[in-house]
């Protein structure tokens, strides 16, 4: 999360507030009065997830506070997430791995089906993981000596799946059955996002559509600027989409409940831990009535790029000495052949273009899709007030502008964006004119000229995420021989190394010329084949028997709470102000 947001917009405490609403919500309707010195039933102890509890005689039961609770409340501690997300850590990974022997995949049987052994132990789980390309790039830059992002990915696979890594130690020698690349889910999100923006459906978000794959930005919008929520894209992020895909298909195909499947996501951002804890991203949506509720998370735990090094060190493993070659034994086939081809493609046909940025390329893909639908059109770029604000326009051969979009990275720029979207306020004076950030009728939202805006909390994009390995981390200072306090020059050079690893990560087997006219192949948009992606998604829906809308879309909600805040009416506020200036009634 941006330091600007942490300093200026949040009230940073490090423990739950005294006025937390959760104990009150769980009280009986008519609590008996305290007797014989017993504790007052209104006095509840607040306990964080995983924290030890006290059991004083006669005391009320502790109120268990989860991360989900605090995400739904901005009252007592608006940044309690910073405390609670620490519970999603490399220590949690090791604790779960040592909890019981892992479930083992058996098959395929002669009938082509798979089974799972070890279900008799209720504590055993099936371990799967997904890793982001930004994480591979960060670790590749940390390795140095020409290590590529692909080689860093193999090192991660050895850490999580081989005996040279986690499977060679611990209480049960547990490892992960599959490690999947979130790039496959990212391509699906690109196609879904473009369809959402360019469709004429009345159900699509309000214009301009705003990217929603950055959880720091989404959390900020829900708590500080709820009027922008109708603009947020409903498409899940690649992390969330991959979690839903793994939990739904494996639970259906292997006949095991989703809470026996433990999904770890490795991401460049601490805020991804917040995203994993959202009630909207649980099986209560896809296996229940479609409404958010307490359910099994699609992503059980998120660790960041730098936590990979901490995880290895905790088991006495030198990450940088792990093999850069492919695993001796290939990952087992996914239980469904069509989804196996989707998750583990035999060839790479898509290379991320530098113009797409380092955050997945949502905007870049939409621009390419618009250009494909208007043969002969060109994309024009105009830099804004700084490098993190850029305007784009797709101009037809006739000179007509057919599509306008923009990119806003970093909270300073985001604040300028949301200010433009803020509705005007009605004047309380009789006959007074509306006022606000724009001159328009009161209550009417702003209408920007953009059709789409890519919004990311971190300046520079996701390769500069808060969970990435930083130039001032001791491991980088030691490996690169940098001064104890690297300056801006070293910082800029380091970020350039990470970006270089990111953009050179996946060299396609078939070169894709980003400047070629996509009209030559209408089903090839920037190296991605939309019909192939849509076919895989439809197959997924058919296989699980779940509506595609439940699988790929999510929702957002305004977060409002008066917990711990003084209840002051407008009249009382006027009286207070009058008293301060010497007046009064």
Steps between C-alpha positions, in 0.01 A plus 500: 500500500627847419681682779298808406178320587638360824610841622223726382183291491522232768494514878770245569462317828650156556222333695120484492319797648313476828172573325521208255149410387553123466452410871177705508366325190537159666343590836173331608191717474445516875826436687462416868638754746838421655486320834752431774770710341479321165626687199258738330372317188548820302874482559635266235861431428597561137731232361669506160513194277754259639573700818499325840188544710459546873244307699442685825232339719161649431621708208303520180628299207751689287361659185687345211583767243592386152647691209161481329343682796742788480470531124130565553556775756686827471409619846733385776826445317488598136833334424457190715571310181868580550494297822278216387653434160826417676325176594521407132872443500776253430457373857138416421615303195740293709239450773243364254755278328592349836136459606447155347618279211389645166224344294646309208371494142443150359441431131398518235306178540417285193177700477701825484389618843709604800469430870656640816652297784541610861148635553465298821713764675268804540799735532664400171476735201570512129767764427497715186671832428494776240780747430495841333740613224597808706624269778714303256645825366582627850679178594682487165637852562599396854691201364690714249771349278265484202236284669178524300147519628433153365798362692380674817165330447672161491679585824162575659369165377798322657434681829134398517497163326836320521698329774760774468233734632210474741424136414841401636426610855232590749290263706343317205723587201201665340530677165261654252333284235466779241649842443314699237585826327250781557577617146238255376236656726629844401430430132147393591454821700622706204243345268220530758594859579502604135164332439361685803620842383416462130165325538179692466349326802304716741641289784856620446655749747449873464731687264790539540565140605780487758741210549426295813794256509695718748369421853661807656306722262176304552527518880570873478197555274268299727600691812573851373322552166200264470353710219757342263387141575246491211796562268712206620545208263321190626760261358701320767873551525729223366573391857131469584407337169774240537388425854140449391607278210718276717252466786193435282655253257706300749214471749267380222743269318668348807188483715651687794357805680662834415627547855730200446669683209761750623588764241806721546548806278842664459454866414693831477264686734404480869152628416436172317464352849203732549349387173529134598297571815199657330167326562419554132783258411384188682296192420193673644475664156560209264368216718230687694227746420735745330508742793815589693539319829732302722633232271815321389748738343598445139852611602595375845828683540705762316872554540709758318819484299723594794322244720621228263853566628375499860318171440814335362718633781254369761571147376875559466482512120713737294256611233776629273664156491187321375511344156406718203415199284160340461377255762618141442138386508233700323198620691216246492231551241208714610189279542329659198695492168348821363580697813846341510570648156370835623705503822814343354520605133755306298615814316514868581347730244469821700783731600423795723568824315675788677214727399270280710670602825588275792151446645357239268418709194125553549494834321745394231292196407178702479669754274625219275153346495342832398760540228425148376133590471586814299745393225739775405465688830799621702569544871611845608671560835527824698697511823330676790640701788746221586611159374219322687222690323455426130209568263424269208276535196413258220462712185332354191645545152240772443649699789208433733583407860319173573632424851669696779668357808760584761742359754524630858764344728578607858268651759589861423371451148208284617380781725486731200299238311240438771463875552384529141243226559361649820134605476413860575336578833171683530505830684309514828415864443160568343555566131872429533695342218665160522869493575776246477786393278306556180221735390211264436156430650510393864523125551599432141827313457777633286536375147863484386587469135677170567333166434755313712765587760768263627553581869782360714601609851876463456696757296662317211259208522509154654872430455541775760248340737544522875576128529778503244865468598637853541841645424550589867430144620814362656512202266521731196754730666722200574460323165555812290753676720286811540545770765317445829242760403440479124395830347264596216754397234528146640123485543439597138758251376347222710147560374635499144650154564167367630311647203753354256453155653122542481484601134751239383335222699297312244651491155225362276561204272333697224599865491216747530548838336309747716509756218349268242143561395290266717242496227713233333371258763191630680532224760855601592502803725854581613594132492193384696222300334168610656298211356740252659473674838120523482483131409707405805279713726180349361645152547586588861141614563356187339737274691410644839133567428540856628392811312793680340384827657554352848844372402657804334328808646503656846338793681594790730337677790522831676662470841334724759524482875445735793676270743708699744387830349307762690142532383469874440190636328509791256340725761759408761778561250367850428481575873858384547623717215307800632655453841851492352452839336342661806136464404233267629131446554 
